Amino acid sequence: MWMVIGEQGGTPTEAAARAAQFAHMAEVTRQSPGFVRGWWGVDDDEPDLSHALVVLDTLEQARALRRMVEKNVTGARLRIMEIGAEAEGAA
């Protein structure tokens, strides 16, 4: 599996606007081929900065998502990472 790691400035500071932005990002991303799971949130140190972590099945699907975001979102910084290990907390 592969992860696209995103960072973008200009996140709304108002909670409802921020939630709407994240919901839109999640809905668009959910439609990407190979989508497995995703997370969107605000940086604790820089509240106008948001981060996204999106897991996809293949490298080509991760690259396609990165291309789509770069085409449609200004100022996003994106990285692709191969997931080498996974761990979950105890319930």
Secondary structure, DSSP 8 states (H G I E B T S, - for coil): -EEEEEEEE---SSHHHHHHHHHHHHHHHHTSTTEEEEEEEE-SS-TTEEEEEEEESSHHHHHHHHHHHHHH-TT-EEEEEE---------
